[in-house]
Amino acid sequence: MTPKEKAKYLISIHSLTILGEMGNKLTIDEVKQLAKQFALIAIDFLFKHDIGYDRDGVIYDEILIDDDYWQEVKTEIEKS
């Protein structure tokens, strides 16, 4: 998955979660902004805790985080 695709995916899954919890209490723009914040928090968590995820989100026991890839994903989220 490219960084742009991963960014869109992360925003969409967080959007679905927010919509499921909040229903129609938020505007679409508010949902997207919250979803972006949650996605960025998740990526920061990866960096802080050195969790070993590959590009497809598979967890490994060893630390195999691709810092450059996830930084690109973070940049794409911030741009969207």
C-alpha distances in whole Angstrom, upper triangle without the diagonal:
4,7,8,6,6,10,10,10,12,14,15,15,18,19,20,21,24,25,26,28,29,29,31,32,30,29,25,25,26,24,21,23,23,19,18,21,20,16,17,20,17,16,19,20,17,19,23,22,20,18,16,13,10,7,6,10,12,15,17,21,21,20,16,15,13,15,14,10,11,14,12,10,14,15,13,14,18,18,17
4,5,5,6,9,10,10,12,14,15,16,18,20,21,23,24,26,27,29,30,30,31,32,30,28,25,24,26,23,20,21,22,19,17,20,19,16,17,19,17,15,19,20,18,19,22,23,21,19,18,15,12,8,10,12,15,18,20,23,23,21,17,15,13,14,12,8,10,12,9,8,12,12,10,12,15,15,15
4,5,5,6,9,10,10,12,14,15,17,18,20,21,22,24,26,27,28,29,30,31,27,26,23,22,23,21,18,19,20,16,14,17,17,13,13,16,15,12,15,17,15,16,19,20,19,18,17,14,12,8,10,12,15,17,19,23,22,20,17,14,11,12,10,7,7,9,6,4,8,9,7,9,12,12,12
4,5,5,6,9,10,11,12,14,16,16,18,20,21,22,24,26,27,27,27,28,25,24,20,19,21,19,16,17,18,15,13,16,16,13,14,17,16,14,17,19,18,19,22,23,22,21,20,17,15,12,13,14,18,20,23,26,25,23,20,17,15,15,13,10,10,11,8,6,9,9,6,8,11,10,9
4,5,5,6,9,10,10,12,14,15,16,19,20,21,22,25,25,25,26,28,25,24,20,20,21,19,16,18,18,15,14,17,17,13,15,18,16,15,18,20,18,20,23,24,22,21,20,16,14,11,11,13,16,19,21,25,25,23,20,18,16,17,15,12,12,14,11,8,12,12,9,10,13,13,11
4,5,5,6,9,10,11,12,14,15,17,18,20,21,23,24,25,26,27,24,23,20,20,21,18,15,17,17,13,12,15,14,10,12,15,12,11,15,16,14,16,19,20,19,17,16,13,11,8,8,9,13,16,18,22,22,20,17,15,13,14,13,10,9,11,10,6,9,11,9,9,13,13,12
4,5,5,6,9,10,11,12,14,16,17,18,20,21,22,23,24,24,21,21,17,17,17,15,12,13,14,11,9,12,11,8,9,13,11,10,14,15,15,16,19,20,19,18,18,15,14,11,12,12,16,18,21,24,24,21,19,16,15,15,14,11,9,11,9,5,7,9,6,5,9,10,9
4,6,5,6,9,10,10,12,14,15,16,18,20,20,21,21,23,20,18,15,15,16,14,11,13,14,10,9,13,13,10,12,15,14,14,17,18,18,19,22,23,23,21,21,17,17,14,13,14,18,20,23,26,27,25,22,20,18,18,17,14,13,14,12,9,11,12,8,7,11,11,8
4,5,5,6,9,10,11,12,14,15,17,19,20,20,21,23,20,20,16,17,17,14,12,14,14,11,11,14,12,10,12,15,13,13,17,17,16,19,21,22,21,19,19,15,15,12,11,11,15,17,21,24,25,23,21,18,18,18,18,15,13,15,14,10,12,14,11,10,14,14,12
4,5,5,6,8,10,11,12,14,15,17,18,19,21,21,19,19,16,16,16,13,11,12,12,8,8,10,9,6,9,11,9,10,13,14,14,16,18,19,19,17,17,14,14,12,12,11,14,16,19,22,23,21,20,17,17,17,17,14,12,14,13,9,10,13,11,9,12,14,12
4,6,5,6,9,10,10,12,14,15,16,17,18,18,16,15,12,12,12,9,7,9,9,5,6,9,8,6,9,12,11,12,15,16,16,18,20,21,22,20,21,18,18,16,15,14,18,20,23,26,27,25,23,20,20,19,19,16,14,15,14,11,11,13,10,8,11,12,9
4,5,5,6,9,10,10,12,14,15,15,16,18,15,15,12,13,13,10,8,11,11,7,9,12,11,9,13,15,14,15,18,19,19,21,23,24,24,22,22,19,19,17,16,15,18,20,24,27,28,26,25,22,22,22,22,19,17,19,17,14,14,16,13,11,14,15,12
4,5,5,6,9,10,11,13,14,15,17,18,16,17,14,15,15,11,11,13,12,8,10,12,10,9,13,14,12,14,17,17,17,20,22,22,22,20,20,17,18,16,14,13,16,18,22,24,26,25,23,21,21,22,22,19,17,19,18,15,15,18,16,13,16,18,15
4,5,5,6,9,10,11,12,13,15,16,14,15,12,13,12,9,8,10,8,5,8,9,7,7,11,11,10,13,15,15,16,19,20,21,22,20,21,18,19,18,17,15,18,19,23,25,27,25,24,21,22,22,22,20,17,19,19,15,14,17,15,12,15,17,14
4,5,5,6,8,10,10,11,12,13,11,11,9,10,10,6,6,9,8,5,8,11,9,10,13,14,14,16,18,19,20,22,24,24,25,23,24,22,23,21,19,18,21,23,26,29,30,28,28,25,25,25,25,22,20,21,20,17,16,18,16,13,15,17,14
4,5,5,6,9,10,10,12,14,12,13,11,13,13,9,10,13,11,9,12,14,12,12,16,17,16,18,21,20,21,24,25,26,27,24,25,22,23,21,19,18,21,23,26,29,31,29,28,26,26,27,27,24,22,23,23,19,19,21,19,16,19,20,17
4,5,5,6,9,10,13,13,13,14,13,15,13,10,11,13,10,9,12,13,10,12,15,15,14,17,19,19,20,23,24,24,25,23,24,21,23,22,20,18,21,21,25,27,29,28,28,25,26,26,27,24,22,23,24,20,19,22,20,17,19,21,19
4,5,5,6,8,10,10,9,11,10,12,10,7,9,11,8,7,11,12,10,12,15,15,15,18,20,19,21,24,24,25,26,24,26,24,25,24,23,21,24,24,28,30,32,30,30,27,28,27,28,26,23,24,24,21,20,22,20,17,19,20,18
4,5,5,5,7,9,8,10,9,12,10,7,10,12,11,10,14,15,13,15,18,18,18,21,23,23,24,27,28,28,30,28,29,26,28,26,24,23,26,27,30,33,34,33,33,30,30,30,31,28,25,27,26,23,22,24,22,19,21,22,19
4,6,6,9,11,11,13,13,16,14,11,13,16,13,12,16,17,15,16,20,19,19,22,24,23,25,28,28,28,30,27,29,26,28,27,24,23,25,26,30,32,34,33,33,30,31,31,32,29,27,28,28,24,24,26,25,21,23,25,22
4,6,9,9,10,13,14,16,13,11,14,15,12,12,16,16,14,17,19,19,18,22,23,22,24,27,27,27,29,27,29,27,29,28,26,24,26,27,30,32,34,33,33,31,32,32,33,30,27,29,29,25,24,27,25,22,24,26,23
4,6,6,7,10,11,13,11,9,13,14,12,12,16,16,15,17,20,19,20,23,24,24,26,29,29,29,31,30,31,29,31,30,28,26,29,30,33,35,37,35,35,33,33,33,34,31,28,29,30,26,25,27,25,22,23,25,22
4,6,7,10,11,14,12,10,13,15,14,14,18,18,17,19,22,22,22,25,27,27,29,31,32,32,34,32,33,31,32,31,29,27,30,31,35,37,39,37,37,34,35,35,35,33,30,31,31,27,27,28,26,23,24,26,23
4,5,7,9,12,11,10,13,15,14,15,18,19,19,21,23,24,24,27,29,29,31,33,34,34,36,34,36,33,34,33,31,30,33,34,38,40,41,40,39,37,37,36,37,34,31,32,32,28,27,29,27,23,24,25,22
4,7,10,12,10,10,13,14,13,15,18,18,18,21,23,23,24,27,28,28,30,32,33,34,36,34,36,34,35,34,32,31,34,34,38,40,42,40,40,37,37,36,37,34,31,32,32,29,27,29,27,23,24,25,22
4,7,8,6,6,10,11,10,12,15,15,16,18,20,20,22,24,25,26,28,30,30,32,34,32,34,32,33,31,30,29,32,33,36,38,40,38,37,34,34,33,34,31,29,29,29,25,24,25,23,20,20,22,19
4,5,5,6,9,10,11,12,14,15,17,18,20,21,23,25,26,27,29,31,31,33,34,33,35,32,33,31,30,29,32,34,37,40,41,39,38,35,34,33,33,31,28,28,28,25,23,24,22,19,19,20,17
4,5,5,6,9,10,10,12,14,15,16,18,20,21,23,24,26,27,29,30,31,33,31,32,30,30,28,27,26,30,31,35,37,38,36,35,32,32,31,30,28,26,26,25,22,21,21,19,16,17,17,14
4,5,5,6,9,10,11,12,14,15,17,18,20,21,23,24,26,27,28,30,31,30,32,29,30,27,27,26,30,31,35,37,38,35,34,31,30,29,29,27,24,24,23,20,19,19,17,14,14,14,12
4,5,5,6,8,10,11,12,14,15,17,18,20,21,23,25,26,27,29,30,29,31,29,30,28,27,26,30,31,34,36,37,35,34,30,30,29,29,27,24,24,24,21,19,20,18,15,15,16,13
4,6,5,6,9,10,10,12,14,15,16,18,20,21,23,25,25,27,28,27,28,26,27,25,24,23,26,28,31,33,34,32,32,28,28,27,27,25,22,23,22,19,18,19,17,14,15,16,13
4,5,5,6,9,10,10,12,14,15,17,18,20,21,23,24,26,27,26,27,24,25,23,22,21,25,26,30,32,33,31,30,26,26,25,24,22,20,20,19,16,15,16,14,10,11,12,9
4,5,5,6,9,10,11,12,14,16,17,18,20,21,22,24,26,25,27,24,25,23,24,22,26,27,30,32,33,30,29,26,25,24,24,22,19,19,19,16,14,15,14,10,10,12,10
4,5,5,6,9,10,11,12,14,15,16,19,20,21,22,24,23,25,23,25,23,23,21,24,25,28,30,31,29,28,25,25,24,24,22,19,19,20,17,15,16,15,12,12,14,12
4,5,5,6,9,10,11,12,14,15,17,19,20,21,22,21,23,20,21,20,19,18,21,22,25,28,29,26,26,22,22,21,22,20,17,17,17,14,13,15,13,10,11,13,11
4,5,5,6,9,10,11,12,14,16,17,18,20,21,20,22,19,20,18,19,18,21,22,25,27,28,25,24,21,20,19,19,17,14,14,14,11,9,11,10,6,7,10,8
4,5,5,6,9,10,10,12,14,16,16,18,20,19,21,20,21,20,20,19,22,22,25,27,27,25,24,21,21,19,20,18,15,15,16,13,10,12,13,9,9,12,12
4,5,5,6,9,10,10,13,15,15,16,18,17,19,17,19,18,18,16,19,19,22,24,25,23,22,19,20,19,20,18,15,15,16,13,11,14,14,10,12,15,14
4,5,5,6,9,10,11,13,14,16,16,15,17,15,16,15,15,13,17,17,20,22,23,20,20,16,17,16,16,15,11,12,13,10,8,11,11,8,10,13,12
4,5,5,6,9,10,11,12,14,15,15,17,15,17,16,17,15,18,18,21,23,23,20,19,16,16,14,15,14,10,10,12,9,6,9,10,7,8,12,12
4,5,5,6,9,10,10,12,14,14,16,15,17,17,18,15,18,18,20,22,22,19,19,16,17,15,17,16,12,12,15,12,10,13,14,11,12,15,16
4,5,5,6,9,10,11,12,11,13,12,14,14,15,12,15,14,17,18,19,16,16,13,15,14,16,14,11,12,14,11,10,14,14,12,13,17,16
4,5,5,7,9,10,10,10,12,10,12,12,14,11,14,14,16,18,18,15,14,11,11,10,12,11,7,8,11,9,7,11,12,10,12,15,16
4,5,5,6,9,10,10,13,13,15,15,17,15,17,16,18,19,18,15,15,12,13,11,13,13,9,9,13,11,9,12,14,12,13,16,17
4,5,5,6,8,8,11,11,14,16,17,14,15,14,16,16,16,14,15,12,14,12,15,15,11,12,15,14,12,16,17,15,16,20,20
4,6,5,6,5,8,8,11,12,14,11,13,11,12,13,13,10,11,8,10,9,12,12,9,11,14,12,11,15,16,15,17,20,21
4,6,5,7,9,10,13,14,16,14,15,14,15,15,14,11,11,8,10,8,11,12,9,9,13,13,11,14,17,16,17,20,21
4,6,8,11,13,16,17,19,17,18,15,16,16,15,12,14,11,13,11,15,15,12,13,16,16,14,17,19,18,19,22,23
4,5,9,11,15,17,18,15,16,13,13,13,12,10,12,10,13,12,16,16,14,15,18,17,16,20,22,20,21,25,25
4,6,9,12,14,16,14,14,11,11,11,9,6,8,7,10,10,13,14,12,14,17,16,16,19,21,20,21,24,25
4,6,10,12,14,11,10,8,8,8,8,6,8,7,10,11,14,14,12,14,17,16,16,19,21,20,22,24,25
4,7,10,11,9,8,6,5,7,6,4,5,5,8,10,13,13,11,14,17,16,17,20,21,20,23,25,25
4,7,8,5,5,5,6,9,9,8,6,5,8,10,13,11,10,13,15,13,15,18,18,18,21,23,23
4,6,5,6,7,8,11,11,10,7,6,7,10,11,9,9,13,14,12,15,17,17,18,21,22,22
4,6,7,10,11,15,15,13,10,9,8,10,11,7,8,12,11,10,13,15,15,15,18,20,19
4,6,9,11,15,16,15,12,11,11,14,14,11,11,15,14,12,15,18,16,17,20,21,20
4,6,9,13,14,13,11,10,11,13,15,12,11,15,15,12,15,18,17,16,20,21,21
4,7,10,12,12,10,10,12,15,17,14,13,17,18,16,18,21,20,20,23,25,24
4,7,9,9,9,9,12,15,17,15,14,18,19,17,19,22,22,21,24,26,26
4,5,7,7,9,12,15,18,16,16,19,21,19,21,24,24,24,27,29,29
4,7,9,11,14,17,20,19,18,21,23,22,23,26,27,27,29,32,32
4,6,9,12,14,17,17,17,20,22,21,22,25,26,26,28,31,31
4,6,9,11,14,14,14,16,19,18,19,22,23,23,25,28,29
4,6,9,12,12,12,14,16,16,18,20,21,22,24,26,27
4,6,9,9,8,11,13,13,14,17,18,18,20,22,23
4,6,5,6,9,10,11,12,14,16,17,19,20,21
4,6,5,6,9,10,10,12,14,15,16,18,20
4,6,5,6,9,10,11,12,14,15,17,19
4,5,5,6,9,10,11,13,14,15,17
4,5,5,6,9,10,10,12,14,15
4,5,5,6,9,10,11,12,14
4,5,5,6,9,10,11,12
4,5,5,6,9,10,11
4,5,5,6,9,10
4,5,5,6,9
4,5,5,6
4,5,5
4,6
4
